Amino acid sequence: MQERRGSPATSTNRGRRSRALFISDLHLATHACRAPALLDFLEQNEADTIYLVGDIIDFWDINRGGIW
């Protein structure tokens, strides 16, 4: 397979390689958090920069006994 020039994402042995990943609304410390899915995503994707945006840690739930 020939790689296209200027392609924003390429394949590597680990999966996809991108210049940047934007990750938001993780809601860590909640029952709704999908940490295993995030870990799987990060293991299969590489990036020069990872931006964490949005609700990363849910401090409201931490005050009520959050789940780690």
Secondary structure, DSSP 4 states (H G I P E B T S, - for coil): -PPPTT-SEEEETTEEEEEEEEEE---BTSTT--HHHHHHHHHHEEEEEEEEES-SB-HHHHHTT---
